[in-house]
Amino acid sequence: MASIPKRGRHRGSAAAFPLLELLREHPARAYSIAAAGVALIAQYVTVPQEALLGLVAALLGAGEVTQRVENSKTHEAFALLAKVAARPPQERHPY
């Protein structure tokens, strides 16, 4: 079984949909749009309370997933930084 890349350019059926690629690369942006949408629905649309609570629960779950994705990006960046810092000074490239 081939390994599946965590992030980056995908070659499967999702590659045909740029929106899916955008969501994979920027989950925090998608989450903020969803949160704003739920707030607008709560303010301006008359919906049953149960439906609104369901939307809020789904939004909280999406927030948890978004946080985990962003944390993994941070860990990858720190690991890369530690790898570069561990090199002797003459092998480091200036940024």
Backbone as JSON Lines, residues from 0, in Angstrom:
{"i":0,"aa":"M","n":[0.84,-1.17,0.0],"ca":[0.0,0.0,0.0],"c":[0.89,1.24,0.0]}
{"i":1,"aa":"A","n":[0.64,2.14,-0.88],"ca":[1.44,3.36,-0.99],"c":[1.13,4.31,0.16]}
{"i":2,"aa":"S","n":[2.15,5.06,0.57],"ca":[1.92,6.01,1.65],"c":[1.18,7.23,1.1]}
{"i":3,"aa":"I","n":[0.33,7.8,1.93],"ca":[-0.47,8.95,1.54],"c":[0.17,10.19,2.14]}
{"i":4,"aa":"P","n":[0.46,11.2,1.34],"ca":[1.08,12.41,1.9],"c":[0.1,13.14,2.81]}
{"i":5,"aa":"K","n":[0.65,13.75,3.88],"ca":[-0.19,14.49,4.8],"c":[-0.73,15.77,4.17]}
{"i":6,"aa":"R","n":[0.14,16.51,3.53],"ca":[-0.26,17.77,2.92],"c":[0.45,17.92,1.59]}
{"i":7,"aa":"G","n":[0.1,18.94,0.89],"ca":[0.76,19.21,-0.37],"c":[-0.16,18.93,-1.53]}
{"i":8,"aa":"R","n":[0.4,18.88,-2.69],"ca":[-0.4,18.66,-3.9],"c":[-0.82,17.2,-3.97]}
{"i":9,"aa":"H","n":[-2.1,17.0,-4.16],"ca":[-2.65,15.65,-4.22],"c":[-2.9,15.27,-5.67]}
{"i":10,"aa":"R","n":[-2.89,13.98,-5.92],"ca":[-3.07,13.53,-7.3],"c":[-4.34,12.73,-7.5]}
{"i":11,"aa":"G","n":[-5.15,12.6,-6.48],"ca":[-6.37,11.82,-6.6],"c":[-7.51,12.64,-7.17]}
{"i":12,"aa":"S","n":[-8.72,12.16,-6.91],"ca":[-9.89,12.85,-7.44],"c":[-10.06,14.23,-6.81]}
{"i":13,"aa":"A","n":[-9.5,14.45,-5.62],"ca":[-9.6,15.76,-4.98],"c":[-8.8,16.81,-5.72]}
{"i":14,"aa":"A","n":[-7.82,16.4,-6.51],"ca":[-7.0,17.36,-7.24],"c":[-7.82,18.1,-8.29]}
{"i":15,"aa":"A","n":[-8.93,17.51,-8.71],"ca":[-9.78,18.15,-9.71],"c":[-10.61,19.26,-9.1]}
{"i":16,"aa":"F","n":[-10.66,19.35,-7.78],"ca":[-11.46,20.35,-7.09],"c":[-10.53,21.29,-6.3]}
{"i":17,"aa":"P","n":[-10.27,22.47,-6.83],"ca":[-9.36,23.39,-6.14],"c":[-9.85,23.79,-4.76]}
{"i":18,"aa":"L","n":[-11.17,23.77,-4.55],"ca":[-11.7,24.13,-3.24],"c":[-11.26,23.14,-2.17]}
{"i":19,"aa":"L","n":[-11.23,21.86,-2.5],"ca":[-10.77,20.86,-1.54],"c":[-9.29,21.06,-1.21]}
{"i":20,"aa":"E","n":[-8.51,21.42,-2.21],"ca":[-7.09,21.69,-1.97],"c":[-6.93,22.9,-1.06]}
{"i":21,"aa":"L","n":[-7.73,23.94,-1.29],"ca":[-7.7,25.12,-0.44],"c":[-8.06,24.77,1.0]}
{"i":22,"aa":"L","n":[-9.06,23.93,1.19],"ca":[-9.46,23.52,2.53],"c":[-8.36,22.72,3.23]}
{"i":23,"aa":"R","n":[-7.63,21.91,2.48],"ca":[-6.54,21.15,3.09],"c":[-5.37,22.06,3.5]}
{"i":24,"aa":"E","n":[-5.11,23.07,2.68],"ca":[-3.99,23.95,2.95],"c":[-4.3,25.0,4.02]}
{"i":25,"aa":"H","n":[-5.55,25.44,4.1],"ca":[-5.92,26.54,5.01],"c":[-7.17,26.19,5.8]}
{"i":26,"aa":"P","n":[-7.11,25.23,6.71],"ca":[-8.32,24.85,7.44],"c":[-8.82,25.94,8.39]}
{"i":27,"aa":"A","n":[-7.94,26.77,8.91],"ca":[-8.37,27.83,9.83],"c":[-9.24,28.86,9.11]}
{"i":28,"aa":"R","n":[-8.93,29.14,7.87],"ca":[-9.76,30.07,7.1],"c":[-11.15,29.49,6.87]}
{"i":29,"aa":"A","n":[-11.22,28.24,6.53],"ca":[-12.52,27.6,6.33],"c":[-13.32,27.58,7.63]}
{"i":30,"aa":"Y","n":[-12.64,27.32,8.73],"ca":[-13.33,27.31,10.03],"c":[-13.88,28.68,10.37]}
{"i":31,"aa":"S","n":[-13.12,29.73,10.1],"ca":[-13.61,31.07,10.42],"c":[-14.82,31.43,9.58]}
{"i":32,"aa":"I","n":[-14.85,31.01,8.34],"ca":[-16.02,31.26,7.49],"c":[-17.22,30.49,8.02]}
{"i":33,"aa":"A","n":[-17.01,29.25,8.43],"ca":[-18.12,28.46,8.99],"c":[-18.64,29.07,10.28]}
{"i":34,"aa":"A","n":[-17.74,29.55,11.13],"ca":[-18.17,30.18,12.39],"c":[-18.97,31.45,12.12]}
{"i":35,"aa":"A","n":[-18.53,32.23,11.16],"ca":[-19.28,33.44,10.81],"c":[-20.65,33.07,10.23]}
{"i":36,"aa":"G","n":[-20.7,32.02,9.45],"ca":[-21.98,31.57,8.9],"c":[-22.96,31.14,9.98]}
{"i":37,"aa":"V","n":[-22.48,30.4,10.96],"ca":[-23.35,29.97,12.05],"c":[-23.84,31.18,12.85]}
{"i":38,"aa":"A","n":[-22.96,32.15,13.07],"ca":[-23.36,33.36,13.79],"c":[-24.43,34.13,13.01]}
{"i":39,"aa":"L","n":[-24.28,34.21,11.7],"ca":[-25.27,34.9,10.89],"c":[-26.61,34.16,10.89]}
{"i":40,"aa":"I","n":[-26.55,32.85,10.81],"ca":[-27.78,32.07,10.86],"c":[-28.48,32.26,12.2]}
{"i":41,"aa":"A","n":[-27.72,32.23,13.27],"ca":[-28.31,32.41,14.6],"c":[-28.96,33.79,14.74]}
{"i":42,"aa":"Q","n":[-28.39,34.79,14.13],"ca":[-28.9,36.15,14.28],"c":[-30.08,36.44,13.36]}
{"i":43,"aa":"Y","n":[-30.0,36.02,12.1],"ca":[-30.96,36.49,11.11],"c":[-31.96,35.47,10.58]}
{"i":44,"aa":"V","n":[-31.76,34.21,10.85],"ca":[-32.65,33.18,10.31],"c":[-33.39,32.51,11.46]}
{"i":45,"aa":"T","n":[-34.67,32.33,11.28],"ca":[-35.46,31.64,12.31],"c":[-35.36,30.14,12.06]}
{"i":46,"aa":"V","n":[-34.61,29.47,12.93],"ca":[-34.47,28.02,12.85],"c":[-34.79,27.44,14.22]}
{"i":47,"aa":"P","n":[-35.2,26.19,14.27],"ca":[-35.45,25.57,15.58],"c":[-34.17,25.55,16.42]}
{"i":48,"aa":"Q","n":[-34.34,25.65,17.7],"ca":[-33.19,25.68,18.61],"c":[-32.34,24.42,18.48]}
{"i":49,"aa":"E","n":[-32.97,23.28,18.25],"ca":[-32.24,22.03,18.13],"c":[-31.31,22.05,16.92]}
{"i":50,"aa":"A","n":[-31.79,22.63,15.83],"ca":[-30.97,22.71,14.63],"c":[-29.77,23.63,14.86]}
{"i":51,"aa":"L","n":[-30.01,24.73,15.56],"ca":[-28.92,25.66,15.85],"c":[-27.89,25.01,16.77]}
{"i":52,"aa":"L","n":[-28.36,24.28,17.76],"ca":[-27.43,23.59,18.65],"c":[-26.63,22.52,17.91]}
{"i":53,"aa":"G","n":[-27.25,21.86,16.94],"ca":[-26.54,20.9,16.11],"c":[-25.44,21.56,15.29]}
{"i":54,"aa":"L","n":[-25.75,22.75,14.74],"ca":[-24.73,23.49,13.99],"c":[-23.57,23.9,14.89]}
{"i":55,"aa":"V","n":[-23.88,24.34,16.09],"ca":[-22.83,24.74,17.02],"c":[-21.98,23.53,17.42]}
{"i":56,"aa":"A","n":[-22.61,22.39,17.65],"ca":[-21.85,21.18,18.0],"c":[-20.93,20.76,16.85]}
{"i":57,"aa":"A","n":[-21.44,20.83,15.62],"ca":[-20.61,20.5,14.46],"c":[-19.45,21.49,14.33]}
{"i":58,"aa":"L","n":[-19.72,22.75,14.62],"ca":[-18.68,23.76,14.54],"c":[-17.6,23.51,15.58]}
{"i":59,"aa":"L","n":[-17.99,23.09,16.78],"ca":[-17.0,22.77,17.81],"c":[-16.13,21.59,17.39]}
{"i":60,"aa":"G","n":[-16.74,20.59,16.79],"ca":[-15.97,19.45,16.29],"c":[-15.01,19.86,15.19]}
{"i":61,"aa":"A","n":[-15.46,20.72,14.29],"ca":[-14.59,21.21,13.22],"c":[-13.45,22.05,13.8]}
{"i":62,"aa":"G","n":[-13.72,22.77,14.88],"ca":[-12.67,23.56,15.53],"c":[-11.59,22.67,16.1]}
{"i":63,"aa":"E","n":[-11.98,21.55,16.65],"ca":[-10.99,20.6,17.2],"c":[-10.11,20.04,16.09]}
{"i":64,"aa":"V","n":[-10.71,19.68,14.98],"ca":[-9.94,19.16,13.84],"c":[-8.99,20.24,13.31]}
{"i":65,"aa":"T","n":[-9.5,21.46,13.19],"ca":[-8.68,22.57,12.71],"c":[-7.49,22.8,13.63]}
{"i":66,"aa":"Q","n":[-7.74,22.76,14.93],"ca":[-6.65,22.96,15.89],"c":[-5.59,21.89,15.75]}
{"i":67,"aa":"R","n":[-5.99,20.66,15.56],"ca":[-5.02,19.56,15.42],"c":[-4.19,19.71,14.14]}
{"i":68,"aa":"V","n":[-4.83,20.13,13.06],"ca":[-4.1,20.33,11.81],"c":[-3.08,21.45,11.97]}
{"i":69,"aa":"E","n":[-3.51,22.56,12.56],"ca":[-2.59,23.69,12.75],"c":[-1.46,23.32,13.71]}
{"i":70,"aa":"N","n":[-1.76,22.54,14.75],"ca":[-0.71,22.1,15.66],"c":[0.31,21.21,14.95]}
{"i":71,"aa":"S","n":[-0.16,20.36,14.05],"ca":[0.79,19.5,13.32],"c":[1.69,20.33,12.42]}
{"i":72,"aa":"K","n":[1.15,21.41,11.83],"ca":[1.99,22.3,11.02],"c":[3.06,22.96,11.89]}
{"i":73,"aa":"T","n":[2.67,23.38,13.08],"ca":[3.61,24.02,14.0],"c":[4.71,23.05,14.41]}
{"i":74,"aa":"H","n":[4.33,21.82,14.73],"ca":[5.32,20.81,15.12],"c":[6.29,20.52,13.97]}
{"i":75,"aa":"E","n":[5.77,20.45,12.74],"ca":[6.64,20.22,11.59],"c":[7.61,21.39,11.41]}
{"i":76,"aa":"A","n":[7.14,22.6,11.61],"ca":[8.01,23.77,11.46],"c":[9.1,23.78,12.52]}
{"i":77,"aa":"F","n":[8.74,23.45,13.77],"ca":[9.75,23.41,14.83],"c":[10.75,22.28,14.6]}
{"i":78,"aa":"A","n":[10.29,21.15,14.08],"ca":[11.21,20.05,13.78],"c":[12.19,20.45,12.68]}
{"i":79,"aa":"L","n":[11.71,21.15,11.68],"ca":[12.59,21.63,10.62],"c":[13.59,22.65,11.16]}
{"i":80,"aa":"L","n":[13.11,23.54,12.02],"ca":[13.99,24.53,12.62],"c":[15.08,23.87,13.47]}
{"i":81,"aa":"A","n":[14.69,22.85,14.24],"ca":[15.68,22.14,15.07],"c":[16.69,21.41,14.21]}
{"i":82,"aa":"K","n":[16.22,20.88,13.08],"ca":[17.12,20.17,12.17],"c":[18.15,21.13,11.58]}
{"i":83,"aa":"V","n":[17.71,22.32,11.19],"ca":[18.62,23.32,10.63],"c":[19.56,23.84,11.71]}
{"i":84,"aa":"A","n":[19.06,24.05,12.92],"ca":[19.88,24.58,14.0],"c":[20.94,23.56,14.45]}
{"i":85,"aa":"A","n":[20.69,22.28,14.22],"ca":[21.64,21.25,14.64],"c":[22.83,21.14,13.69]}
{"i":86,"aa":"R","n":[22.71,21.73,12.5],"ca":[23.82,21.69,11.55],"c":[24.95,22.6,12.02]}
{"i":87,"aa":"P","n":[26.16,22.29,11.62],"ca":[27.26,23.21,11.91],"c":[27.02,24.55,11.21]}
{"i":88,"aa":"P","n":[27.52,25.63,11.79],"ca":[27.25,26.97,11.22],"c":[27.62,27.12,9.76]}
{"i":89,"aa":"Q","n":[28.67,26.48,9.3],"ca":[29.09,26.63,7.9],"c":[28.13,25.96,6.94]}
{"i":90,"aa":"E","n":[27.3,25.01,7.4],"ca":[26.36,24.32,6.53],"c":[24.99,24.97,6.5]}
{"i":91,"aa":"R","n":[24.73,25.92,7.39],"ca":[23.43,26.6,7.43],"c":[23.35,27.61,6.3]}
{"i":92,"aa":"H","n":[22.16,27.75,5.76],"ca":[21.93,28.73,4.71],"c":[21.28,29.95,5.31]}
{"i":93,"aa":"P","n":[21.71,31.14,4.95],"ca":[21.05,32.34,5.46],"c":[19.66,32.48,4.85]}
{"i":94,"aa":"Y","n":[18.74,33.01,5.62],"ca":[17.36,33.18,5.14],"c":[17.09,34.59,4.79]}
